[in-house]
Amino acid sequence: MQGAGGADGRNPRQVWAETFAPDKLQEAGGRAPEVVPNLGDAAYWRSDAKSGALYVLKGNIYLRVFTGGNDDGETKIEKCSQVVRKALGRL
């Protein structure tokens, strides 16, 4: 997500702040997203039993990379992190 032009465009940093505000970090199931260090300005991993998504904020852009499959959580995070690093290198 990146900012849209015009008065009605939402700022990605604002959306990020609303989504990952401390009072919203607890998911309905009681599991807070996992902080992923050394990736962008901030990064969180959210998952359930079958899938996961890596959210990364960098500057005024944020990315969401989603994955499923049979890999364990750490492997899924690493695979998504590789995709994000490539994408951030092109922004």
N, C-alpha and C positions, 0 to 999 in steps of 0.2 A: 504494500500500500504506500502510495506517495500522495502528497497533498494535491488537491484539485484547485484550480484557479477560481477566482470569483469569491464573492462574499459568503456564499453558501458552502464553500469547500471546507471539509474538516481537516484539521491539522493532524497528521499521523502521531505526533508526540502527544497530543491531547487524547486521541483515541487510546494510545498505549497507556497513558496515565490513568484513564478511566478503567481500562480492562485489567490492569495489574496494580491497581491501588491496594494498599495494605489490607483494607477491609474487604477487598474482593478476591484476595489470593486464596482463600479457602474455597475449594470446590464443594459442590453439594454433597459429595461423598466424604468430605472431611480431609481430603488430600490436597495439600498445597502444591503448586507447580514447583519443579526442581530448578534451581538456579544453575545455569550452564556458564561456567567462567570462561573468560578470554575469548569471547565471541561478540563482536559489535560493542555497542554502548551498554547493552543489557540483553540477556537471553534467558528464556524459560522453556522448560520441557513439560508438557502435559501429556498424560497417557492414561489408558485404561488397559484392560486385559488383552486387547487385540490390536490396538493402534496407538499412535502417538503423534504429537505435533511439536515442532520446535519453532518458537517465536523469537525473532531477533530484531532489536532496534538498533539502527545505525543512522546517526544524523537525523534527518527529517523523513526517514523511510523505515518501514518495518516489513519483515518478511515472515511468512508462515510456510513451513515445509512439513508436510504430512506423510506418514508412512504406516504401513501395516505389515503383516507377515509374521513369521515364526521366530525371528531373531529376538534375543533378549534385549532388555531396555538399553543397556550401554551400547550395544551394537547399533541399535536404531538411532540413538543420539549421535553416535559417531558418523553414521551414514548421512544423516540430515545435516550435521555440521559441515561435512565435506561439500555438500551442495550449496550451503549458505556461504561458505568461504569463497567458492567459485563465483557465486552471484555477486557478493560484495566487492569482489575484485573487478567486476565489470561496471559497477555503478559510479 
